[in-house]
Amino acid sequence: MKVFKKLWWFFKREKNSYIFGVIMLILVALMELIPPQIIGRVIDSITQGTLTPRSLTIFIVVLLVTAIFTYIFRYYWRILIFGASHRLGKILRTRMFGKFSRMSPYFYQERRTGDLMAHATNDIRAVQNTAGPGILTIADSIITGGAVLITMAVTVSPKLTLITMIPLPFMVILTSYYGKLLNRGFRKAQAAFSELNDKTQESIAGIKVTKTFGYEESDQKDFKALSDDVVEKNLKVSKIDALFDPTIMLVIGMSYFLAIIFGAEMVLSDEITLGQLITFTTYLGMMVWPLLALGMFFNLVQRGRASYERIEEIMNTENDIGHDYRIEDAPDGDISLNIGAFNFPGDDEVALRDVNFDIRKGQTVGIVGRTGSGKSAVIRLLLREFDANNPKDITYGDVSLRDYNISNLRAQFGYVPQDHFLFSTTIRENIAFSNPVLDDEIIHEASRLSNIHEDILAFTDGYETVVGERGVSLSGGQKQRISIARALITDPEVLILDDSLSAVDAQTEVNILENISRVRQGKTNIITAHRISAVSKADLIIVMDAGTIVERGTHEELLDAGGWYYETHRQQALRQNLTDELDDLVKGDESNE
Ligand SMILES: Nc1ncnc2c1ncn2[C@@H]1O[C@H](COP(=O)(O)OP(=O)(O)OP(=O)(O)O)[C@@H](O)[C@H]1O
């Protein structure tokens, strides 16, 4: 019953629905007591020869009125109790989604999408079933069961009622034992479903890679193994499930047996009439549902408890990025990094060491370095996707990043991540993501600045072209440029391009960088890149290697220094010249043809 205690807040909140719902159930139970009484009386009137057309008409009218009221009460308890349970589903889903959207990347690094989706669907449904059908079954078994038992005792015979109740305690003991077994089994089945969900999600997302490598068969084998596991665990649950009904039916059979043996004896000894015995056995038949409902109740409650605990695990996970802050104002001024050492949560290895540099307001700062040198790590700390080890490691306007309201802090940045993401909607909505009601002209201007306007106009549906899973596939460079337009549209204080020009050609890169420097006078830009050309115009260039700064200065200073920057620039310039010459050759050939 633990789950009821945990859901108490909800029952309190919805007390009116539940109180009136239960009143309706009581009324239904009372209505259902009437027909057996009528049947018994009709039979006794027939056997005693007292049945008249008038009394028969009265009996029929009473039956009809009972049926109508039962119909109405049944309709309303459903609306009240099941309606409330749907609201619980909605509340839990909203809370869970809120939690998901507040959690830091580390939370997602630790968990799998399929698992989170299983929590948001299957687990919430199981809890919802506890608050809907769970309440119905327990209320019904107590109300209908209790009312039937009392009526049997009062209107027929307390002795016969007691005798037929003898097998009931065995049933309660057995069903609550099955319930405990079910809890364990259901937890395992839900966990297996999470795994399967995750596998499905990942396989679909990675279908192109799987096909390219011809791994479909092995992927299917993995899927089948997980699917078999889900079936096996659910079969175990079904085996426990299957114990409930036969046990209950056996108990009811035993009660019938006792009722017939002892009831017949009582009829013969004139303790009760034949009509009363028939009324009694009809009532006993009405005990089938309350007893089955009791079994179902134990079943639903244990499922709900297992799922509620799984949901709680997620909801109680602390966000590793603190949301306490002392300054409501938006940050402004210079950004200062003084990172002694930083390691990602859950990782002992130091990812950044002695990263000290200032980003003055209005400057453009470039960060270059080999792959894995820590460029993105610096950006992710700036955006507070992860927290630096010490609060003073990064300051914005001389204040620690942690002292700002995180939403206000992030609102200062326009971020184009390395692994850009487009939503499955129109290009227009993707660009105007931060403000869907923006004028077309503003959207077009952002697209022009990021050199994607012409490409978009070339699509049949232009800005209304749907992209992503449900729409056309875009090239890597097109996606990058749409992501840049999305960031530019907010005219952020700090624009961050994290390796966001890697998939565009040299000329497009020049165009975009020139546009940015023209329209973003007085605003800060941070550009990380592998290509030196992307940062050569920056006011300050930081060269990183193995998580630390190895060179710093302007383009000219770094060329003079003759280090990694100089060497990389030389190689990249050579490669670019070669590419240009080849392009010229191809063009020449084409014009000769
Ligand atoms: N969430 C994480 N948990 C643990 N280690 C991480 C995490 N993210 C990155 N790292 C590690 O930190 C180091 C720096 O990675 P980072 O992504 O900052 O490199 P980068 O310079 O941006 O590389 P690239 O140019 O390839 O994007 C790498 O060794 C990487 O494996």
Ligand as a Chemical Component Dictionary entry (heavy atoms), coordinates in Angstrom:
data_LIG
# 
_chem_comp.id                   LIG 
_chem_comp.type                 NON-POLYMER 
_chem_comp.pdbx_formal_charge   0 
_chem_comp.three_letter_code    LIG 
# 
loop_
_chem_comp_atom.comp_id 
_chem_comp_atom.atom_id 
_chem_comp_atom.alt_atom_id 
_chem_comp_atom.type_symbol 
_chem_comp_atom.charge 
_chem_comp_atom.model_Cartn_x 
_chem_comp_atom.model_Cartn_y 
_chem_comp_atom.model_Cartn_z 
_chem_comp_atom.pdbx_ordinal 
LIG N1  N1  N 0 31.439 14.607 -21.037 1  
LIG C1  C1  C 0 32.703 14.209 -21.004 2  
LIG N2  N2  N 0 33.117 13.353 -20.037 3  
LIG C2  C2  C 0 34.409 12.958 -19.990 4  
LIG N3  N3  N 0 35.366 13.365 -20.845 5  
LIG C3  C3  C 0 34.996 14.203 -21.831 6  
LIG C4  C4  C 0 33.655 14.666 -21.959 7  
LIG N4  N4  N 0 33.590 15.494 -23.019 8  
LIG C5  C5  C 0 34.842 15.555 -23.536 9  
LIG N5  N5  N 0 35.694 14.786 -22.821 10 
LIG C6  C6  C 0 37.128 14.622 -23.060 11 
LIG O1  O1  O 0 37.749 15.883 -22.862 12 
LIG C7  C7  C 0 38.767 16.082 -23.824 13 
LIG C8  C8  C 0 38.564 17.404 -24.557 14 
LIG O2  O2  O 0 37.432 17.257 -25.395 15 
LIG P1  P1  P 0 36.835 18.445 -26.246 16 
LIG O3  O3  O 0 35.549 18.003 -26.821 17 
LIG O4  O4  O 0 36.856 19.687 -25.462 18 
LIG O5  O5  O 0 37.917 18.544 -27.405 19 
LIG P2  P2  P 0 37.930 19.488 -28.658 20 
LIG O6  O6  O 0 39.230 20.232 -28.653 21 
LIG O7  O7  O 0 36.700 20.294 -28.748 22 
LIG O8  O8  O 0 37.974 18.397 -29.820 23 
LIG P3  P3  P 0 37.325 18.470 -31.275 24 
LIG O9  O9  O 0 38.080 19.484 -32.042 25 
LIG O10 O10 O 0 37.544 17.097 -31.820 26 
LIG O11 O11 O 0 35.905 18.802 -31.077 27 
LIG C9  C9  C 0 38.773 14.875 -24.731 28 
LIG O12 O12 O 0 39.796 14.007 -24.289 29 
LIG C10 C10 C 0 37.412 14.238 -24.493 30 
LIG O13 O13 O 0 37.487 12.845 -24.614 31 
# 
loop_
_chem_comp_bond.comp_id 
_chem_comp_bond.atom_id_1 
_chem_comp_bond.atom_id_2 
_chem_comp_bond.value_order 
_chem_comp_bond.pdbx_ordinal 
LIG N1  C1  SING 1  
LIG C1  N2  SING 2  
LIG C1  C4  DOUB 3  
LIG N2  C2  DOUB 4  
LIG C2  N3  SING 5  
LIG N3  C3  DOUB 6  
LIG C3  C4  SING 7  
LIG C3  N5  SING 8  
LIG C4  N4  SING 9  
LIG N4  C5  DOUB 10 
LIG C5  N5  SING 11 
LIG N5  C6  SING 12 
LIG C6  O1  SING 13 
LIG C6  C10 SING 14 
LIG O1  C7  SING 15 
LIG C7  C8  SING 16 
LIG C7  C9  SING 17 
LIG C8  O2  SING 18 
LIG O2  P1  SING 19 
LIG P1  O3  DOUB 20 
LIG P1  O4  SING 21 
LIG P1  O5  SING 22 
LIG O5  P2  SING 23 
LIG P2  O6  DOUB 24 
LIG P2  O7  SING 25 
LIG P2  O8  SING 26 
LIG O8  P3  SING 27 
LIG P3  O9  DOUB 28 
LIG P3  O10 SING 29 
LIG P3  O11 SING 30 
LIG C9  O12 SING 31 
LIG C9  C10 SING 32 
LIG C10 O13 SING 33 
# 
